[in-house]
Amino acid sequence: MEKRVYNFSPGPAVLPVPVLEAAQRDLVAFPGAGCSILEISHRSKTFDKIINEAEANIRKLYGVPENYRVLFMQGGAILQFGMIPMNLLRNSGKTADYVVTGTWTKKASAEAKTQGSVRIVWDGKEGNYNRVPKAEELKFDPNAAYAYICSNETIQGVQYPREPDVGGVPLICDSSSDFLSRPVPIEKYGLLFACAQKNAGPAGVTTVIIRDDLVARSPEDLPSLLNYKVFAEGKSLLNTPPTFAIYVVKLVTDWLLNTIGGLEKMAEINRKKARMLYDAVDQSKGFYLPHAESASRSMMNVPFKLSSDELTQKFLAEAAAVDLCELKGHRSVGGCRASIYNAMPVEGVEKLRDFMLDFAKKNG
Ligand SMILES: *Cc1c(COP(=O)(O)O)cnc(C)c1O
């Protein structure tokens, strides 16, 4: 087999090796089916079992209450940026509250404006999106259609330690880049969604966890694939779903349950990995400059800068030479970014930490 590098890509991102191996082992003939998962009907018993298990796994991992639907949709996270206001804002006669903490909430609020009235409750632009707001900076409208946040801004590397209190308003969360990375009290949310390709599987499927009373709000004049109510009634099978992507989500969630042992355990490992990198940054005496303020630091995406573009280029080239790959930061933030999702092994982060310490010593 071709060697594997440590892949710190923000997404599509690293997957657990046992998941890739299981998909490979069963690719040509899925046990009991006599043909590939790529070749079977989405209406077959085999696929029915797979999609039901993927849902059951997510329900078990998060403890999703009975009054929530788990949907597998297409169009990525960005289609949700539009669907949420189409279903919950456009006909409501209300305004939606958005908390803008980085690139993805900025984009989500812009998409929402195509459907209705949007109020920006807080915008982190002044600090170049280096933190999430404090509780006292957030005044939500008690009559808003919903309040919208992104739990983890993938590009800026800022993450809410816990969800803000939005009173009785439905809380909507883009959890694309920290989905299944830690326990979440789903009962505090109206809708939580995540594209799979950061932390839960390959590109092509987006998981939407939505409370029944919000499902019921969908207006009738929306096309069925854009209508949560119709989509939920069709149990995510209105049309051909991304069968292979859903299958890999099932494998990833099996791995989380059976190999890792659940989200408490996963969070403990993720905290340990993140701490290693932030310690290396903090102890470098300014050689590495973190983007996010300490209290808002992401456990999933760790952006940091070096003192010049030249030094950054040198860092990236020397890191890649020892198989530490995809560490370039997003152009809007610059510098470097290490994405250390669930599937990034502790050894990969240790190797990066050691490389960072060594590089600082030689170039500081
Ligand atoms: C990647 C990402 C998106 C965009 O996802 P697509 O599947 O490409 O639409 C949205 N929000 C967050 C937080 C992301 O990390």
PDBQT file of the ligand as one rigid body, heavy atoms in Angstrom, charges set to zero:
ROOT
HETATM    1  C1  LIG A 401     -17.066  23.453   5.455  1.00  0.00    +0.000 C 
HETATM    2  C2  LIG A 401     -18.065  24.238   6.162  1.00  0.00    +0.000 A 
HETATM    3  C3  LIG A 401     -19.213  24.715   5.514  1.00  0.00    +0.000 A 
HETATM    4  C4  LIG A 401     -19.459  24.511   4.032  1.00  0.00    +0.000 C 
HETATM    5  O1  LIG A 401     -19.794  23.208   3.772  1.00  0.00    +0.000 OA
HETATM    6  P1  LIG A 401     -20.222  22.698   2.294  1.00  0.00    +0.000 P 
HETATM    7  O2  LIG A 401     -20.542  21.261   2.529  1.00  0.00    +0.000 OA
HETATM    8  O3  LIG A 401     -19.041  22.914   1.404  1.00  0.00    +0.000 OA
HETATM    9  O4  LIG A 401     -21.399  23.470   1.869  1.00  0.00    +0.000 OA
HETATM   10  C5  LIG A 401     -20.130  25.418   6.268  1.00  0.00    +0.000 A 
HETATM   11  N1  LIG A 401     -19.953  25.634   7.576  1.00  0.00    +0.000 NA
HETATM   12  C6  LIG A 401     -18.860  25.199   8.231  1.00  0.00    +0.000 A 
HETATM   13  C7  LIG A 401     -18.707  25.467   9.695  1.00  0.00    +0.000 C 
HETATM   14  C8  LIG A 401     -17.879  24.477   7.551  1.00  0.00    +0.000 A 
HETATM   15  O5  LIG A 401     -16.788  24.046   8.205  1.00  0.00    +0.000 OA
ENDROOT
TORSDOF 0
